[in-house]
Amino acid sequence: MNKKNEISSILNSCNNLFEIFNYHLAKTPHKKVFFKKEKIWDSSNFIETSKRIKKISFFLIKNRIKKGDRVFLLSNNRIEWVEFDLAIMMSGGVTVPSFVTNNTTDNEFIIKDCQPKFIVLEDEKVFKKNKRFLNKFKTKIVLIEPSENFTDYKEITSHKDKHIKKITVKKEDISSIIYTSGTTGNPKGVILTHKSIMHNLQGAIELINDFNLKNERFFSFLPLSHSYERMAGLYFPILIGAEIYFCSTTDKLLSEIKEVKPTILSAVPRLYENIFKKIKFQINKTNFLVSYLLKKTFLLIENNPKENINFFEKFLVTIFLKYILKKKVLQIFGKKIKVLISGGAALNPDVGIFFNKLGISLLQGYGQTEASPLISCNRKKNNDPYTVGQPVKDVKVKISNNGEILVSGDNLMQGYWKSKKLTNETLKCGWLHTGDLGKIDEQGRIIITGRKKELIVTSGGENISSQKIENMLLSFDEISQAIVYGDGKPFIIALIKLNDDYKKTDVKKLIQALNYNLNSIEKIRKFIVMDLEPTYENGLMTQTMKLKKKKIFLRYKKEIGRLYGNL
């Protein structure tokens, strides 16, 4: 049986991810599957992991977890996170993951909202951070790291194996409630069933059949609490029996990627865009020949009609790309990469074109937590970085009369936890109203044009897509972050954070160049250079690298006010 048929057979015969895990356990019990670095890369094979999962499951059942009971899980990516998640599944429970970078208000809201039977925290530090409200709840608390004050992972997994009551977990049962971190308001609890997750896995398989799946290696660094990484960086690798390496710290991200040598990497656009911009920045820092070839390479990629590149130059660039630059870029990813996946936000098309010109497949996908999350993705043989690709298998997409992207399929959420009103507003007649605006090209690929809620309506009544202008701003190497403002105002302004490599940039010239390609109502009249790089640590960005616009506008309220004067 070939790999594709084997995986299809697994999906057809299994009801949930734990059963998929058990399939590989039976087939390759001693295969090392999970890796985490302390001083060296510690590993855990299927049988070792399975034993600990069973002990955690026994603990949960012993403490009277019932089918459908929620378990709140707050930890960084690690092997123990996976074991708790699978043990919760095995026990018929529902995993409610949360970000360690969440503020305490969000965590308090989530726990109060979902009423978990257990609270699993990474360590004493996380407990102390959330102690203010945790003491309000009588919920049993478990720590992953050793603790003298709480039941901990080591204590749970040190007991001898005991008989575990078998719990029947059906596809229709709830697997997880994922609270979206959204840019405004309280988090919303998205209810995902085992069926919706299994449907997503089927779609993911169809995407990468072109890459000859065999002995794959993944590097997981985005938070497992988010549906994108949980699916692309954990569940999918488990499905195909791949190795999963967990990043130790984000400051070691690039060095560990090079060390691990992944074959498949899923990341947010910011990683690929930073690599792209750093390569461009090197143009003036290399010898004449390399500098010349880099300049011609980017002119060719950007397809600038004002710049003429002759046949000989194209030939030189092709050789340079294939035999020099490609090797340099592959070294960044450890030389063995087969495919790069981009999701979570819009990718600058120039970045996608750059990687694909190198012969390194960079596939941009589109999804939402409410869709488990995968909706569409580009394919190797039909890859257009200006689109987010065709819908995955058995997912239907259409565009409403007002331009909103609507999605239908077994991948959709059951609804929002304890919010029938919001569910009914979002799920109508079997269609998910995504809130994204877009269109579909002649090949069935989705083109996202903006966000419904982020349309700027000026005081003159004109509708302007903020995403369009922001993406154009971010196409400048000099700019690392950009947002535009102007709802209810007579004109548009921009808030810009300059790339550290370009601190002396004349921003006025950049804005002039941008405005040349905008119509009169879209033109940026004034701007603010932000003094602080938005991060999720300072609360100006979500865990998936999306800007919290309202918080940024609030931070620069005085500066914005001065730009509009008394208007």
Number of C-alpha atoms within 10 A of each C-alpha: 7 8 13 15 10 12 19 15 12 16 19 11 12 17 20 24 22 21 19 20 20 16 17 19 19 11 11 14 17 14 18 19 21 23 21 18 15 8 6 8 13 13 18 16 17 21 19 15 21 20 15 22 23 23 23 25 28 24 19 23 20 11 12 12 20 15 19 18 19 25 27 23 24 25 23 23 22 20 19 18 21 18 20 23 23 24 24 28 26 28 27 26 29 27 26 26 24 26 20 20 18 17 13 16 11 17 22 17 15 22 22 14 14 18 16 22 22 21 20 24 23 23 18 18 11 15 19 10 13 16 13 11 16 19 10 10 14 9 15 13 18 22 25 22 16 16 15 8 10 16 17 20 21 14 14 18 18 10 13 8 12 10 8 15 12 9 14 12 20 15 16 14 20 25 28 25 27 25 26 19 21 16 16 10 8 14 17 21 23 25 24 28 25 22 22 25 29 25 23 27 26 19 21 20 19 14 19 17 13 11 13 11 17 12 10 18 21 25 24 25 22 22 21 23 24 21 26 25 23 19 21 26 25 22 21 22 20 20 23 22 25 22 22 24 29 23 23 18 12 11 9 10 15 15 13 22 21 16 14 21 21 25 22 23 22 22 21 21 20 20 11 19 21 15 14 18 19 12 14 17 16 13 16 13 10 12 10 11 9 17 16 15 21 23 15 19 24 15 16 19 15 15 13 11 9 7 11 12 16 8 9 9 16 15 11 13 21 17 13 17 20 13 11 13 20 17 13 13 17 17 16 17 22 18 17 16 20 19 19 20 19 24 24 22 16 22 24 19 17 18 22 26 20 21 19 17 17 19 14 19 23 26 28 30 26 24 20 17 22 27 26 29 25 28 31 25 27 27 22 18 8 12 21 21 23 19 27 26 26 26 22 23 17 15 20 16 22 16 17 13 7 9 17 21 25 22 21 20 18 19 27 30 25 19 21 22 17 14 12 11 10 13 17 13 10 19 21 12 8 13 17 22 18 18 16 17 22 22 17 17 12 6 9 13 22 27 20 21 17 21 19 17 10 17 17 23 17 18 13 11 12 14 14 19 19 22 20 16 23 17 17 15 23 19 18 14 18 23 21 22 19 21 21 23 20 20 19 14 16 16 20 22 21 24 20 24 21 22 18 11 14 13 12 10 13 10 17 11 10 14 17 13 12 17 17 10 12 14 8 10 15 20 19 20 14 15 19 17 12 17 10 12 15 20 15 16 12 11 16 22 21 21 21 20 16 19 21 19 17 11 15 18 17 11 13 14 11 10 15 20 11 10 14 15 8 6 8
